[in-house]
Amino acid sequence: MRMSPNKVFGLVAGMTGALLAAPAWAGHEGQGPNPTDAWNHTWTLVLVDLWIIGIVFGVIGIYFLWRYRAKSPDDVGQLKRLSLGGILAWSLVPSALFLADDFLLSAKGWSLWNIQRTVPEDAMEIKVTGSQWAFGYEYPNGVEISSTDRDEDADLFSDQVMEGDMVVPVGQPIVLRMSATDVIHSFGLTDYRLKEDMMPGRITYLWFVAKEPRVSQVVCVEYCGTAHAQMFNRVVAVPQADYDKWLAAKKAEAALPVIKVAKGPSLDVKAYDVAAKSN
């Protein structure tokens, strides 16, 4: 049985209408969203949206190819004339559906931006400085770390804290106040779905939360010179107790630099604890 244009239109409108229901089952950022979860949620919604659109148009396209195929070499299709109402319906209803979908994704993008720009009041601040070709970190108590402290032969995939790592406590919002000393760099927290430019004479920021102990990478994601590819570092998220031990040990090193332990390829958090207690 041949489907009329109105029936085909109803099929298109009905299937495309599923786009508007996607947010109901695609998830939500949840209570107290952080930039990483919000980004993952928004990206999932975009992928769901693209899959639905692709499936809808794929099914309709295949149906049209089969239903209106030429039965013989001399078979010529006939254009069906639509009434004014049919023309307006075929033009305006799909446009309205796709505009609604676009507005939805735009609103989700705006929501994501607001989450990224709204720093929690209890966030711990770390000052980050970018220079050719290293990242430097200054903690609230004056402890300073530089990615140049890392041993060149260190195992970047080690699950232990090493010299030069930016160490943060799990569950604590961290805001990075960033600037550069020479050219424009870009601080890329790839595992946390975040990046922000670092510019001379200007302070920029981003914030994140490590929800579990993990080792991730920081890379400069804006070309900044001949050694741009070597401008990277690690972010190590550890439990609060281990973070406190590490910070105490680093403060002890700063107070007594003459007894600073020689750098090794890998330094365990417990080793820092022993060094702190001995001082």
C-alpha positions in Angstrom: 0.0 0.0 0.0 1.4 3.4 -1.1 1.8 5.9 1.8 0.4 9.3 1.3 2.6 12.4 1.8 0.7 13.2 4.9 1.4 9.7 6.4 5.0 10.0 5.5 5.1 13.4 7.2 3.5 12.0 10.3 6.1 9.3 10.4 8.9 11.8 10.1 7.4 14.1 12.8 6.8 11.2 15.2 10.3 9.8 14.9 12.0 13.1 15.0 10.0 14.0 18.1 12.0 11.4 19.9 14.8 14.0 19.9 12.9 16.0 22.4 12.6 13.1 24.8 16.3 12.4 24.8 17.1 14.5 27.8 14.7 12.4 29.9 16.9 9.4 29.6 20.3 10.8 28.7 21.1 11.6 32.3 21.7 14.8 34.2 24.7 16.5 35.8 23.3 15.6 39.2 23.7 17.4 42.5 26.7 19.8 42.7 27.9 19.2 39.2 31.6 19.6 38.4 33.0 20.6 35.0 34.1 17.1 34.1 30.8 15.4 34.8 28.9 18.3 33.1 31.1 18.0 30.0 30.6 14.2 29.8 26.8 14.6 30.2 26.7 17.3 27.4 28.8 15.3 25.1 26.7 12.2 25.7 23.6 14.2 24.8 25.2 15.4 21.6 26.1 11.8 20.6 22.6 10.6 21.4 21.2 13.4 19.4 23.4 12.6 16.4 22.6 8.9 16.6 18.8 9.5 16.6 19.0 11.9 13.7 21.2 9.5 11.8 18.9 6.6 12.4 15.7 8.5 11.6 17.1 9.8 8.3 18.8 6.5 7.5 15.5 4.6 7.9 13.5 7.1 6.0 16.1 7.2 3.2 16.2 3.4 2.8 12.4 3.3 2.8 12.1 5.9 0.1 14.8 4.1 -2.0 12.8 0.9 -1.8 9.3 2.2 -1.9 9.7 4.6 -4.8 12.2 2.6 -6.9 11.7 2.3 -10.6 9.8 -0.8 -11.6 11.1 -0.8 -15.1 13.6 1.2 -17.2 10.7 3.3 -18.6 9.1 4.0 -15.2 9.1 7.8 -14.5 8.0 9.1 -11.1 5.2 11.6 -10.9 5.4 14.7 -8.7 2.5 14.9 -6.2 1.1 18.3 -5.8 0.7 19.5 -2.2 -1.9 21.9 -0.9 -0.7 25.1 0.8 -1.3 23.5 4.2 0.9 20.5 3.2 3.7 22.8 1.9 3.6 24.8 5.2 3.5 21.7 7.3 6.4 20.0 5.6 8.4 23.2 5.8 7.6 24.6 9.3 7.1 21.5 11.4 10.5 19.9 10.7 12.1 23.3 11.0 10.5 23.8 14.4 11.6 20.3 15.6 15.2 20.9 14.6 15.2 24.4 16.0 13.9 23.0 19.3 16.8 20.4 19.2 19.3 23.1 18.5 18.0 25.3 21.3 18.2 22.4 23.7 21.9 21.7 22.8 22.6 25.4 23.0 21.1 25.6 26.5 23.1 22.6 27.6 26.3 24.2 26.3 25.5 27.4 28.2 24.8 25.4 31.3 28.2 23.7 30.9 29.9 27.1 30.5 28.3 28.4 33.7 29.5 25.4 35.6 33.0 25.8 34.3 33.1 29.5 35.3 31.5 29.2 38.7 34.2 28.2 41.2 33.0 26.6 44.5 33.6 28.8 47.6 35.6 26.0 49.3 37.9 25.5 46.4 41.7 25.3 47.1 43.7 27.7 45.0 46.9 26.8 43.2 48.8 29.4 41.2 50.1 28.0 37.9 52.8 29.7 35.8 53.6 28.7 32.2 56.9 29.4 30.6 59.0 27.9 27.8 58.7 25.0 28.4 57.5 24.1 31.9 54.6 24.4 34.3 55.2 25.9 37.8 52.8 25.5 40.8 52.6 27.5 44.0 50.5 26.1 46.8 48.7 28.3 49.4 51.4 27.6 52.1 54.2 28.7 49.8 55.3 25.3 48.5 56.5 25.6 44.9 56.7 22.8 42.4 58.0 22.8 38.8 57.6 20.2 36.1 61.4 20.7 35.5 62.0 18.9 38.8 60.9 15.6 37.2 63.7 13.1 36.4 64.1 12.7 32.7 64.1 8.9 33.1 61.0 8.8 35.3 58.2 6.5 34.5 55.3 8.8 33.6 52.8 6.0 34.1 53.9 5.2 37.6 51.2 5.2 40.3 53.5 6.8 42.8 54.1 10.5 43.5 57.2 11.8 41.8 59.2 15.1 41.9 57.5 17.7 39.7 54.0 16.3 40.0 51.1 18.6 40.8 49.5 16.7 43.7 45.9 17.4 44.7 43.6 15.8 47.3 40.6 13.7 46.2 37.2 15.3 46.6 38.6 18.8 47.1 37.6 21.4 44.4 40.8 22.9 43.0 40.9 26.2 41.2 44.0 27.0 39.2 44.9 30.7 38.8 47.1 30.8 35.7 49.4 33.2 33.9 52.4 33.0 31.6 55.8 34.7 31.6 56.6 34.7 27.9 54.2 33.5 25.2 50.7 32.1 25.2 50.4 28.6 26.5 47.3 26.5 27.1 46.8 24.3 30.2 45.1 21.1 29.1 43.8 18.7 31.7 42.8 16.1 29.2 41.4 13.5 31.6 39.2 16.1 33.2 38.0 17.5 29.9 39.3 21.0 30.6 41.7 23.5 29.0 42.4 27.2 29.4 44.9 29.6 27.8 47.7 31.0 29.9 48.7 34.5 28.8 51.4 37.1 29.9 49.8 39.9 31.8 46.5 38.2 32.4 45.2 35.8 35.0 42.9 33.0 33.8 41.4 30.1 35.7 39.8 26.7 35.6 38.6 24.4 38.3 38.2 20.7 38.7 37.5 17.9 41.2 39.4 14.6 41.4 36.7 12.1 42.4 39.1 9.2 42.9 42.8 8.6 43.3 44.4 8.7 39.8 47.3 9.8 37.7 46.5 12.0 34.7 48.5 14.2 32.3 48.7 17.9 31.8 49.8 19.0 28.3 50.3 22.4 26.7 47.7 22.4 23.9 48.8 25.6 22.2 52.0 25.7 20.1 54.4 27.8 22.1 57.8 27.2 20.6 60.3 24.6 19.5 60.0 22.4 22.7 56.2 22.6 22.8 55.9 18.8 22.7 58.0 18.5 25.8 55.8 20.8 27.9 53.8 18.3 29.9 53.4 17.2 33.4 51.4 14.9 35.7 48.5 15.5 38.0 48.3 13.0 40.9 45.1 12.8 43.0 45.7 11.2 46.3 43.5 10.7 49.5 43.5 13.7 51.8 45.7 12.0 54.4 48.4 11.2 51.8 48.1 14.7 50.5 48.7 16.2 53.9 51.8 14.0 54.4 53.2 15.0 51.0 52.6 18.7 51.7 54.3 18.5 55.1 57.3 16.8 53.5 57.6 19.5 50.8 57.4 22.2 53.5 60.2 20.5 55.4 62.3 20.4 52.2 61.8 24.1 51.7 62.8 24.9 55.3 65.9 22.7 55.3 67.2 22.6 51.7 70.7 21.4 52.8 69.3 18.0 53.7 67.1 17.6 50.6 67.0 14.0 49.5 68.5 13.3 46.1 65.9 13.0 43.3 65.0 9.5 42.1 62.9 8.2 39.3 60.0 7.7 41.7 59.3 8.9 45.2 56.5 7.2 47.2 54.2 9.3 49.5 55.3 7.2 52.4 58.9 8.2 51.8 57.9 11.8 52.1 56.2 11.0 55.4 59.4 9.5 56.7 61.4 12.5 55.6 59.0 14.9 57.3 59.0 13.1 60.6 62.8 13.0 60.6 62.9 16.7 60.4 
